[in-house]
């Protein structure tokens, strides 16, 4: 079974997201869009975004960042992680952007797993 096939996104918490977005735009040339992040149009697409420091989206992880890994087959991977004794958050979620699942790594960081929609 294939597992991780790439990076799907990088997400950062900030006490002042607008300031941090502006810094990245000004200093690193990241074209921050109205929704608060950008989508690098390499193949495959990689997303970058800044979240409010108060977001609960990274919970129960304590790190101020979360990496989203692109995966080929989310459901069997979540089952394999559970079978290996890993802490898997929920059963995953489906949306127009694909399927998402979460696992907690051995340092307590929340890791997002993303299976893109078919054809992406």
VOSE-523595 format. One record per residue (C-alpha): residue number from 1; residue in three letters; x, z, y. Coordinates in steps of 0.05 Angstrom, whole numbers. Last residue first. Layout:
% VOSE-523595
  seq  type      c1      c3      c2
  NUM   ALA       X       Z       Y
...
END
This chain:
% VOSE-523595
  seq  type      c1      c3      c2
  120   UNK    -120    -180     306
  119   UNK    -161    -220     257
  118   UNK    -200    -162     227
  117   UNK    -207    -105     278
  116   UNK    -144     -64     287
  115   UNK    -129      -6     240
  114   UNK    -104      51     283
  113   UNK     -70     117     264
  112   UNK     -64     171     317
  111   UNK     -12     226     308
  110   UNK     -25     298     330
  109   UNK      39     337     334
  108   UNK      45     402     293
  107   UNK     118     394     276
  106   UNK     101     372     204
  105   UNK      56     317     231
  104   UNK     -19     326     243
  103   UNK     -61     266     221
  102   UNK    -112     225     259
  101   UNK    -156     165     244
  100   UNK    -180     105     283
   99   UNK    -216      42     261
   98   UNK    -221     -21     303
   97   UNK    -228     -34     378
   96   UNK    -304     -44     374
   95   UNK    -307      26     345
   94   UNK    -299      60     278
   93   UNK    -279     133     270
   92   UNK    -235     170     220
   91   UNK    -255     220     166
   90   UNK    -239     284     204
   89   UNK    -169     307     224
   88   UNK    -120     298     167
   87   UNK     -73     356     152
   86   UNK     -23     330     101
   85   UNK     -24     355      29
   84   UNK      -1     291      -5
   83   UNK     -72     277     -28
   82   UNK     -96     283      44
   81   UNK     -43     232      66
   80   UNK     -63     185       9
   79   UNK    -137     190      29
   78   UNK    -120     176     102
   77   UNK     -79     116      79
   76   UNK    -135      90      35
   75   UNK    -183      91      95
   74   UNK    -134      63     146
   73   UNK    -110       0     112
   72   UNK     -59     -41     152
   71   UNK     -35      11     202
   70   UNK     -17       9     276
   69   UNK      13      75     298
   68   UNK     -13     111     360
   67   UNK      38     159     390
   66   UNK      14     221     425
   65   UNK      43     256     486
   64   UNK      43     323     521
   63   UNK      56     357     454
   62   UNK      10     414     432
   61   UNK     -28     379     377
   60   UNK     -98     407     361
   59   UNK    -115     371     405
   58   UNK     -89     305     434
   57   UNK    -159     283     458
   56   UNK    -173     351     490
   55   UNK    -154     325     558
   54   UNK    -135     377     610
   53   UNK     -70     343     629
   52   UNK    -110     281     648
   51   UNK     -90     220     607
   50   UNK     -37     166     620
   49   UNK     -40     100     582
   48   UNK       4      49     546
   47   UNK     -25      -1     496
   46   UNK      16     -46     450
   45   UNK     -12    -114     428
   44   UNK      17    -146     365
   43   UNK      45    -192     389
   42   UNK      65    -179     460
   41   UNK      11    -174     511
   40   UNK      27    -104     536
   39   UNK     -40     -71     549
   38   UNK     -41     -28     610
   37   UNK     -66      40     631
   36   UNK    -115      74     677
   35   UNK    -180      34     668
   34   UNK    -166      -3     734
   33   UNK    -101     -33     707
   32   UNK     -30      -7     711
   31   UNK      19     -65     713
   30   UNK      82     -28     690
   29   UNK     138     -47     737
   28   UNK     185       9     718
   27   UNK     194      44     784
   26   UNK     131      28     824
   25   UNK      82      20     766
   24   UNK     111      78     726
   23   UNK     111     122     788
   22   UNK      40     100     807
   21   UNK      15     118     738
   20   UNK      48     186     744
   19   UNK      17     199     812
   18   UNK     -52     178     788
   17   UNK     -45     220     725
   16   UNK     -31     285     763
   15   UNK     -27     343     713
   14   UNK      -3     291     663
   13   UNK     -14     276     589
   12   UNK      19     214     560
   11   UNK      -6     162     510
   10   UNK      36     110     474
    9   UNK       1      54     436
    8   UNK      -7      12     374
    7   UNK      64      18     348
    6   UNK      79     -22     286
    5   UNK      61     -36     213
    4   UNK      52      36     189
    3   UNK      28      41     116
    2   UNK      27     -18      69
    1   UNK       0       0       0
END
